[in-house]
């Protein structure tokens, strides 16, 4: 399973764009990149998933370079309610999908 | 929107006691998972379950843990003889398919072992 590395924490202000980068140098051909968000005392919540290039949904964008050894989650115009831990996961597209969460990035949005 | 539910939300037990944590996955989902999160630490995978058998398990999931799907809706995690270090938040998750499918997590059960 590919190991991921993310910054431990980030601070931002309301209205700013936040970019969180995840390194996954050992990503395999079958692996997808998935980002989850977790608020205190709640279960993780899916944000976005991608395989290559760029993916955008109503919540975020995910940028994946051609070598796929990293990915960047982009949150446009964050608000106080975006304060949470963000996890980057890399997993196989087949099989039992043993999910490994890293330590995540603790994002703190200030007014 | 369909969601995963878990009961109880909180459980306090004495060391050595058995506990059963319950989960109701999303109805058309086929893959089920348990995770735990010790306070202040990362989410840790315990086990995945499909077609009434374990498909993957972690080193944490030792002989004191077991999972079961006793009927068509519930998915349970049993801890036979709880230890202090089992105190954690336990999350259930489910997916419609395998692999890259989005996992939907429940709200968790906070277990405190005294």
Boltz contact constraints between the chains, C-beta under 6 A:
constraints:
  - contact:
      token1: [A, 32]
      token2: [B, 100]
      max_distance: 6.0
  - contact:
      token1: [A, 43]
      token2: [B, 91]
      max_distance: 6.0
  - contact:
      token1: [A, 43]
      token2: [B, 105]
      max_distance: 6.0
  - contact:
      token1: [A, 43]
      token2: [B, 106]
      max_distance: 6.0
  - contact:
      token1: [A, 43]
      token2: [B, 107]
      max_distance: 6.0
  - contact:
      token1: [A, 43]
      token2: [B, 108]
      max_distance: 6.0
  - contact:
      token1: [A, 44]
      token2: [B, 105]
      max_distance: 6.0
  - contact:
      token1: [A, 46]
      token2: [B, 102]
      max_distance: 6.0
  - contact:
      token1: [A, 93]
      token2: [B, 99]
      max_distance: 6.0
  - contact:
      token1: [A, 93]
      token2: [B, 100]
      max_distance: 6.0
  - contact:
      token1: [A, 94]
      token2: [B, 99]
      max_distance: 6.0
  - contact:
      token1: [A, 96]
      token2: [B, 48]
      max_distance: 6.0
  - contact:
      token1: [A, 96]
      token2: [B, 55]
      max_distance: 6.0
  - contact:
      token1: [A, 96]
      token2: [B, 56]
      max_distance: 6.0
  - contact:
      token1: [A, 97]
      token2: [B, 98]
      max_distance: 6.0
  - contact:
      token1: [A, 97]
      token2: [B, 99]
      max_distance: 6.0
  - contact:
      token1: [A, 98]
      token2: [B, 45]
      max_distance: 6.0
  - contact:
      token1: [A, 98]
      token2: [B, 56]
      max_distance: 6.0
  - contact:
      token1: [A, 99]
      token2: [B, 45]
      max_distance: 6.0
  - contact:
      token1: [A, 101]
      token2: [B, 42]
      max_distance: 6.0
  - contact:
      token1: [A, 101]
      token2: [B, 43]
      max_distance: 6.0
  - contact:
      token1: [A, 103]
      token2: [B, 42]
      max_distance: 6.0
